[in-house]
Structure formats: C-alpha cells, structure tokens
Amino acid sequence: MTETLGNELFPAPKPSDADRQRDPTTGLLPSQMLREAVAQGREILSPQPIGDEQIQPASIDLRLGEAAYRVRASFLPGTKASVRDKLDQLSMHRIDLTQGAVLEKDCVYIVPLFEYVALRSRTSGFANPKSSIGRLDVFARVITDHGAEFDRIRDGYKGPLYAEISPRSFSILVRTGSSLVQLRIRRGSPPFSDTALRRLHQEVGLVEASPGTLSAREAIRDGLAFTVDVAGDQQSGVVGYKARRHTDLIDVDRIHYYDPRDFWEPVYAHRGSRGAGGIVLDPHDFYILASREAVVVPPDHAAEMLPYHTFVGEFRVHFAGFFDPGFGTAESGGAGSRAVLEVRSHEVPFLIEDGQVLGRLVYERLITRPDKLYGRAIGSSYQSQGLALSKHFKKFATR
C-alpha cells in the first residue's frame, strides 16, 4: 500500500534527545518580543518611530529611507567593505524618495532603510520581500555592511540595513516609508530535522493534500513538499496569470486600485490526450500560480519557502518566502489557504504538469506563541486565499 501525505498515515516519530532538551529561549522572536525590543530601544532601532502596524506575528516590516541609489550592478560588500564603500564605486545617481519616485524595471537600486539593528550574541536575522512585493515580481533583498550573503544578518551584527531593489515586470512608484521587505529575528541556532517536521505534521496536519499525490518519503525531505495546481478552475479553466510586458507603473502603496487586465493575462490549462493538465513556461516571463495543497502554519511556528533547486527544473519559485503563524488555520479564519507561487523560467521553455513538486517549506518554532496571528483580525491580505494577485489589484473577473 502506498503511504500518502495524509497525516493519519504518518507514524508518530519518537522524540529525539535534541527535542527533549530544546532550549525554550531558542527560536524566532514573536510579535510581543519584537514590540518589546523596539520599545526598549535594543536590537531593532530607528530614527523614526516604529509603528505597531509594522509588527507582524513573527517579523517586522522595514521602511525605505529618504534616498535611493541607482547602481550599475547588484553586489555584496564582502567581509572587507561597507555598503557605502560599494556605492562610491557603483552608484550612478541619487534619487530623492521623500516626494515619491519611480524605480524602473530591469534597473538595480540600493535604498538605506530607516531601521537598523544592534543584535546580541547568539542572535541573527533573515529577511524576505513582503508577499505583495514578491507577487509584483520585484526582486527585493536586504544587505548589510561586510555581509557575504543576501537576506542574512549575521550573529551579533550592529549596523545599518539596506534594501537592494530590482523591479522585473513592472516599474514601481515608492516613497520614504514604503515597506518592501520584512525581517525575522532568531535567538540561537534552533535545530531542524525531517523527524521533527513529520511529528509536527502528525500533530497539526500541515498540508491538506489530494489523496495519493505524494508518498510520505517524497512529502517530507529537507522540508515539506508542495505541488502545483495547473488543472485549473473547472468553470473558467484559469490556472494562473502571466505578467504583461508593456504596462503602466504600479504605486506600491495603493490597495485594490488597479485593473488587473492592464497588467496580467490569464493562463489556461492545457489538456493532453490523457487529460493531465499542464502549462509551458516561456523563458523570462513571470507567472502567478497556486499550490494544490492547503497549507497550515500552527500558531507557535513560522515557515519559509526554500529557494528552488535546479534538480526540479530550470525555474525560480517564490520571491517572497515567509509564512506567518496562523496562516491557513481555522482559528484565524484561514482554513483552505493555499500557497501562491511566483514563478519565473530561465533559459528554456519548461513544461509544468499538474501535481508536480515546485517547492518545499521549512518550519521553525517561535520562542513562544505570538500575541497576534496572521488573519483578518490584523488586516492580513491573503488568509483563505486561492489563486490570488497582490493586494494592489482589484479582483480579476473572467469574461
């Protein structure tokens, strides 16, 4: 008998010694601890007041400062240089953001952020674009002085934060105070194992899968696998959306404002001779797709979508990889929430078929349950979502 992804068929793993000895002070900082760090002026600081609306269940929104620098190329400072040192070499011109400014697609910009950090020993950070920004195909990542990695703030770092921003499909309008990236803070080095993930799935049911889609071995290996839905809505046949190539710009602070047809075209399922759904990704086009599975992030955990691996195909999945505590949970009004996938093919056309594995989620424990969860109660935009564009667009009505 095939062992499927349904959690009722997972044997409950026995707790390991590492699980029994888990340090209760190790893990991600929840909302109340982030708020406390801000209030006490430690670890997360800013010359401008940090509002409570910036505090998310397991992260904090970072704001653009007063200027952007157009640069000739993306870069990492490396261990021997600051970001300012690199800007002296690569900056082409300075752009004032205080009255708003356009960041052109296919260009690279560096923006000093209002927030900076003074991390303690055994404390590190990692960043991601906000969900709405990833769905606009904006490549946004955080860099630090003397940093050798994108989106990683090393243990004990004290200094400024910068956003590297490169719009890919649409030019965008931003201004001082716009939030494009978010930061999580981690205490210690909490262990991650597939055994712990299997146990969590057994207890909670992290995904609600179609029967027989994945075996248990496939489902949890270096993270929790999810598959793509390109069978589509039976009524409309729509499986996703593809960004149009020549459009107007998008103001990142406008909500439910734009007509999606001006920026996106629907993608329809292709039915093969045996009825299987699939689509061919055109090189360098950008697609919004959705997972087949409903995803759950329990209140005491957060999740991150791993970058694609080349052994599953020549494409990139998901620019914005954070899933907050409470995403997809019934208590937060999110039962049935699916993962929305930002997909870009590289070099060659690539066929994606219905039920194909497109990515993996890694779950990480919070130090304690946050005092607010992802969902409608805090104004979250994507709870209970299916296939959905970013919050900047009105609802896509098929004709």
C-alpha positions as CSV (number, residue, x, y, z in Angstrom):
1,M,0.0,0.0,0.0
2,T,1.3,3.5,-0.9
3,E,1.9,5.7,2.1
4,T,0.3,9.0,1.2
5,L,0.7,12.5,2.5
6,G,-2.4,12.4,4.7
7,N,-1.2,12.8,8.3
8,E,-3.3,9.9,9.5
9,L,-0.9,7.6,7.8
10,F,2.3,9.0,9.2
11,P,3.7,7.0,12.1
12,A,4.3,9.4,15.1
13,P,8.1,9.6,15.4
14,K,9.6,9.2,18.9
15,P,11.1,12.4,20.4
16,S,14.8,12.7,20.0
17,D,17.2,13.7,22.7
18,A,17.5,17.1,20.9
19,D,13.7,17.5,21.1
20,R,13.6,16.7,24.8
21,Q,16.4,19.1,25.6
22,R,15.1,22.0,23.5
23,D,16.1,25.4,24.9
24,P,12.9,27.4,25.5
25,T,14.9,30.6,24.8
26,T,15.9,29.4,21.3
27,G,13.7,30.2,18.3
28,L,12.1,33.1,16.4
29,L,11.0,36.2,18.2
30,P,7.2,36.5,18.2
31,S,5.3,39.8,17.9
32,Q,5.3,40.7,21.6
33,M,9.1,40.2,21.9
34,L,9.7,42.3,18.7
35,R,7.5,45.0,20.2
36,E,9.4,44.9,23.5
37,A,12.7,45.1,21.7
38,V,11.5,48.2,19.8
39,A,10.1,49.8,23.0
40,Q,13.3,49.3,24.9
41,G,15.5,50.7,22.1
42,R,17.5,47.5,21.7
43,E,18.2,45.2,18.8
44,I,15.8,46.9,16.4
45,L,16.1,50.7,16.2
46,S,15.2,53.6,14.0
47,P,15.5,57.4,14.0
48,Q,11.7,57.5,13.1
49,P,9.1,55.9,15.5
50,I,8.4,52.3,14.6
51,G,4.6,51.8,14.4
52,D,2.7,48.8,15.8
53,E,1.4,48.2,12.2
54,Q,5.0,47.2,11.3
55,I,5.0,44.4,13.8
56,Q,3.8,41.2,12.3
57,P,3.3,37.8,14.1
58,A,6.9,36.7,13.6
59,S,8.6,39.6,11.7
60,I,8.9,43.4,11.4
61,D,8.3,45.4,8.2
62,L,11.2,47.6,7.3
63,R,10.8,51.0,5.7
64,L,12.6,52.8,2.9
65,G,14.6,55.8,3.9
66,E,14.9,59.1,2.1
67,A,17.0,58.2,-0.9
68,A,17.7,55.5,-3.4
69,Y,20.9,55.0,-5.4
70,R,20.8,53.7,-8.9
71,V,23.7,51.3,-9.3
72,R,25.4,49.6,-12.3
73,A,25.2,46.2,-10.8
74,S,24.0,44.1,-7.9
75,F,26.7,43.4,-5.3
76,L,27.6,42.0,-1.9
77,P,30.0,44.1,0.2
78,G,32.1,41.2,1.3
79,T,33.9,41.0,4.6
80,K,36.3,43.9,3.9
81,A,33.8,46.6,2.7
82,S,30.7,48.5,3.8
83,V,27.7,49.1,1.5
84,R,28.7,52.8,1.3
85,D,32.2,51.8,0.0
86,K,30.5,49.9,-2.8
87,L,28.1,52.7,-3.5
88,D,31.1,55.0,-4.0
89,Q,32.2,52.6,-6.8
90,L,28.9,51.7,-8.4
91,S,26.4,54.4,-7.8
92,M,25.2,56.3,-10.9
93,H,22.9,58.8,-9.2
94,R,21.0,59.6,-6.1
95,I,17.1,59.7,-6.2
96,D,15.1,61.6,-3.6
97,L,12.2,59.4,-2.3
98,T,10.6,62.0,0.1
99,Q,8.1,63.0,-2.6
100,G,7.9,59.6,-4.3
101,A,10.0,58.3,-7.2
102,V,9.8,55.7,-9.9
103,L,12.1,52.7,-9.8
104,E,12.4,51.5,-13.4
105,K,12.1,47.8,-14.3
106,D,15.3,46.0,-15.1
107,C,17.3,48.5,-13.1
108,V,19.0,47.9,-9.7
109,Y,18.7,50.3,-6.7
110,I,20.1,50.4,-3.2
111,V,18.0,52.1,-0.5
112,P,19.2,52.7,3.1
113,L,16.4,51.6,5.4
114,F,15.1,53.6,8.4
115,E,15.5,50.5,10.7
116,Y,18.9,49.4,11.8
117,V,19.9,46.6,14.2
118,A,22.2,46.0,17.2
119,L,21.9,42.3,17.6
120,R,23.2,40.5,20.7
121,S,25.4,37.4,20.7
122,R,23.6,34.3,19.6
123,T,21.0,36.5,17.8
124,S,20.8,36.7,14.0
125,G,18.3,37.9,11.4
126,F,17.0,36.9,8.0
127,A,14.8,38.9,5.6
128,N,12.5,38.4,2.6
129,P,10.3,40.5,0.4
130,K,6.8,41.1,1.6
131,S,4.2,38.9,-0.1
132,S,2.7,41.7,-2.1
133,I,6.1,42.8,-3.4
134,G,7.0,39.3,-4.5
135,R,3.8,39.0,-6.4
136,L,4.7,42.1,-8.3
137,D,7.9,40.4,-9.5
138,V,10.1,42.9,-7.6
139,F,13.4,41.4,-6.6
140,A,14.0,42.9,-3.1
141,R,16.6,41.7,-0.6
142,V,18.5,43.0,2.4
143,I,22.2,43.6,2.6
144,T,24.5,44.7,5.4
145,D,27.9,46.2,5.9
146,H,30.7,43.5,5.5
147,G,28.0,41.0,4.5
148,A,28.7,38.0,2.4
149,E,25.1,36.8,1.9
150,F,21.8,38.4,0.8
151,D,18.9,38.5,3.3
152,R,21.1,37.1,6.2
153,I,22.1,39.3,9.1
154,R,24.9,37.6,10.9
155,D,25.0,36.8,14.6
156,G,25.7,39.9,16.7
157,Y,25.7,42.4,13.7
158,K,25.4,46.0,14.7
159,G,24.8,48.5,11.9
160,P,22.6,49.8,9.1
161,L,20.4,47.8,6.8
162,Y,19.9,48.4,3.0
163,A,17.4,47.1,0.5
164,E,18.5,46.1,-3.0
165,I,15.5,46.5,-5.2
166,S,15.2,45.4,-8.8
167,P,11.7,45.5,-10.4
168,R,11.4,42.8,-13.1
169,S,8.0,43.0,-14.7
170,F,6.6,46.4,-13.7
171,S,8.2,49.8,-12.9
172,I,7.1,50.8,-9.4
173,L,6.4,54.1,-7.5
174,V,7.8,54.1,-4.0
175,R,8.4,56.8,-1.3
176,T,10.0,57.3,2.0
177,G,8.3,54.9,4.5
178,S,7.2,52.3,1.9
179,S,7.7,48.8,3.2
180,L,9.0,46.3,0.7
181,V,10.9,43.9,2.9
182,Q,10.5,42.2,6.3
183,L,12.9,40.9,8.9
184,R,12.7,37.9,11.3
185,I,15.0,37.7,14.4
186,R,16.3,34.4,15.6
187,R,17.8,33.5,19.0
188,G,20.4,30.8,19.0
189,S,20.5,28.1,16.3
190,P,17.4,26.0,16.6
191,P,17.8,22.6,15.1
192,F,15.7,21.5,12.1
193,S,15.0,17.9,11.2
194,D,12.7,16.0,9.0
195,T,11.8,13.9,12.0
196,A,10.5,16.9,13.9
197,L,8.6,18.1,10.8
198,R,6.9,14.7,10.5
199,R,5.9,14.9,14.1
200,L,4.5,18.4,13.6
201,H,2.6,17.2,10.6
202,Q,1.2,14.3,12.6
203,E,0.0,16.6,15.3
204,V,-1.3,19.5,13.2
205,G,-1.8,18.4,9.6
206,L,0.5,21.0,7.8
207,V,-1.0,20.4,4.4
208,E,-4.3,19.0,3.2
209,A,-3.3,17.1,0.1
210,S,-5.2,15.3,-2.6
211,P,-5.1,11.6,-1.9
212,G,-2.1,9.8,-3.4
213,T,-0.3,12.9,-4.7
214,L,2.9,12.3,-2.8
215,S,4.4,9.5,-0.8
216,A,5.5,10.2,2.8
217,R,9.1,9.9,1.7
218,E,8.6,12.5,-1.1
219,A,6.5,14.8,1.1
220,I,9.0,15.4,3.9
221,R,12.6,15.5,2.8
222,D,14.6,18.6,3.5
223,G,11.3,20.4,4.2
224,L,7.7,19.8,3.4
225,A,7.0,19.5,-0.3
226,F,4.0,21.1,-2.1
227,T,2.8,20.6,-5.6
228,V,1.4,23.0,-8.2
229,D,-2.2,23.2,-9.4
230,V,-2.3,23.6,-13.2
231,A,-5.5,21.6,-13.7
232,G,-7.4,24.9,-13.1
233,D,-10.8,26.0,-12.2
234,Q,-13.2,23.7,-14.0
235,Q,-15.5,26.6,-14.8
236,S,-13.1,29.1,-16.2
237,G,-10.0,26.9,-16.9
238,V,-7.7,29.6,-15.5
239,V,-4.6,28.1,-13.8
240,G,-2.6,31.3,-13.3
241,Y,-1.7,34.7,-14.6
242,K,1.2,36.0,-16.7
243,A,2.6,39.5,-16.4
244,R,2.1,41.6,-19.5
245,R,5.3,43.1,-20.9
246,H,4.4,46.7,-21.6
247,T,2.3,48.3,-18.8
248,D,1.9,51.4,-16.7
249,L,3.8,51.7,-13.4
250,I,2.4,50.5,-10.0
251,D,2.3,52.5,-6.8
252,V,3.2,50.0,-4.1
253,D,1.1,51.9,-1.5
254,R,-2.2,51.7,-3.5
255,I,-4.5,48.9,-2.4
256,H,-7.3,47.3,-4.6
257,Y,-6.7,50.1,-7.1
258,Y,-5.5,48.7,-10.5
259,D,-7.5,46.8,-13.1
260,P,-5.6,43.5,-13.3
261,R,-6.3,43.2,-17.0
262,D,-4.0,46.1,-17.7
263,F,-1.1,44.2,-16.1
264,W,-1.9,40.4,-16.4
265,E,-3.3,37.9,-18.8
266,P,-5.0,34.7,-17.7
267,V,-3.2,31.4,-18.3
268,Y,-5.4,28.4,-19.1
269,A,-4.8,24.7,-18.6
270,H,-3.7,22.6,-21.5
271,R,-5.4,19.2,-21.6
272,G,-3.3,16.4,-23.0
273,S,-4.5,13.3,-24.6
274,R,-4.8,11.6,-21.2
275,G,-6.5,14.5,-19.6
276,A,-3.5,15.7,-17.5
277,G,-3.2,19.5,-17.1
278,G,0.0,21.4,-17.8
279,I,1.4,24.7,-19.0
280,V,4.7,25.6,-20.7
281,L,6.6,28.4,-19.0
282,D,8.0,30.9,-21.6
283,P,11.6,31.9,-20.8
284,H,11.9,35.1,-18.8
285,D,8.1,35.5,-18.4
286,F,6.6,35.8,-14.9
287,Y,3.7,33.8,-13.6
288,I,1.4,33.6,-10.6
289,L,0.3,30.1,-9.8
290,A,-1.1,28.3,-6.8
291,S,-0.4,25.1,-4.8
292,R,-2.7,22.1,-4.9
293,E,-2.4,21.8,-1.2
294,A,-3.9,23.9,1.5
295,V,-1.1,25.0,3.8
296,V,-1.2,25.4,7.6
297,V,1.3,27.2,9.8
298,P,0.5,26.5,13.5
299,P,0.5,29.4,15.9
300,D,3.8,28.5,17.6
301,H,5.7,28.1,14.3
302,A,6.6,30.1,11.3
303,A,7.5,28.8,7.8
304,E,9.8,29.8,5.0
305,M,9.7,28.6,1.4
306,L,13.1,27.4,0.3
307,P,14.6,28.6,-2.9
308,Y,14.2,26.3,-5.9
309,H,16.6,23.5,-6.6
310,T,17.9,23.1,-10.1
311,F,17.2,19.4,-10.0
312,V,13.5,20.1,-10.1
313,G,13.7,22.4,-13.1
314,E,15.2,25.5,-14.6
315,F,12.9,28.0,-12.9
316,R,12.7,30.1,-9.8
317,V,9.7,29.7,-7.4
318,H,8.6,32.2,-4.8
319,F,10.4,35.5,-4.3
320,A,8.6,36.2,-1.0
321,G,9.1,33.1,1.2
322,F,7.6,34.0,4.7
323,F,4.5,32.3,6.0
324,D,3.3,33.7,9.3
325,P,2.0,31.9,12.4
326,G,-1.7,31.3,11.9
327,F,-1.6,31.2,8.1
328,G,-4.2,28.7,7.0
329,T,-5.5,27.8,10.5
330,A,-9.2,27.5,11.2
331,E,-8.9,29.7,14.4
332,S,-7.6,32.6,12.3
333,G,-10.3,32.1,9.6
334,G,-7.9,30.7,7.1
335,A,-9.0,27.1,6.5
336,G,-8.2,26.1,2.9
337,S,-5.5,28.7,2.3
338,R,-3.2,27.7,-0.5
339,A,0.4,28.9,-1.2
340,V,0.6,31.3,-4.1
341,L,3.7,30.8,-6.2
342,E,5.7,33.4,-8.1
343,V,7.4,31.5,-10.9
344,R,10.0,32.6,-13.5
345,S,11.5,30.2,-16.0
346,H,15.1,30.6,-17.1
347,E,16.9,30.0,-20.5
348,V,14.5,27.4,-22.0
349,P,10.7,26.7,-22.1
350,F,9.7,24.4,-19.3
351,L,6.6,22.2,-19.0
352,I,5.0,22.2,-15.6
353,E,2.4,19.5,-15.1
354,D,-0.4,19.3,-12.5
355,G,0.8,17.8,-9.2
356,Q,4.5,18.5,-9.9
357,V,6.6,19.3,-6.8
358,L,7.5,23.0,-7.1
359,G,9.0,23.8,-3.7
360,R,9.4,22.9,0.0
361,L,8.5,24.7,3.2
362,V,10.7,24.7,6.3
363,Y,9.0,25.2,9.6
364,E,10.7,26.8,12.6
365,R,9.5,27.2,16.2
366,L,8.9,30.6,17.8
367,I,10.2,31.2,21.4
368,T,6.6,31.5,22.4
369,R,3.2,31.9,20.8
370,P,2.7,35.4,19.3
371,D,0.1,37.7,20.8
372,K,-1.4,38.2,17.3
373,L,-1.8,35.7,14.4
374,Y,-1.9,36.0,10.7
375,G,-5.5,36.6,9.6
376,R,-8.3,39.1,9.1
377,A,-8.2,40.3,12.7
378,I,-4.9,42.1,12.0
379,G,-5.7,43.0,8.4
380,S,-3.7,40.3,6.6
381,S,-4.4,40.3,2.9
382,Y,-4.1,36.6,1.9
383,Q,-5.8,34.5,4.5
384,S,-8.2,31.9,2.9
385,Q,-6.6,32.7,-0.5
386,G,-6.7,30.5,-3.6
387,L,-5.1,31.8,-6.8
388,A,-4.6,35.5,-6.0
389,L,-2.8,38.5,-7.3
390,S,-1.2,41.0,-5.0
391,K,-3.4,43.4,-2.9
392,H,-2.7,46.2,-5.4
393,F,-5.2,44.9,-7.9
394,K,-9.0,44.6,-8.0
395,K,-10.5,41.2,-8.3
396,F,-9.8,39.5,-11.6
397,A,-13.2,38.9,-13.2
398,T,-13.1,36.4,-16.1
399,R,-15.2,37.3,-19.1
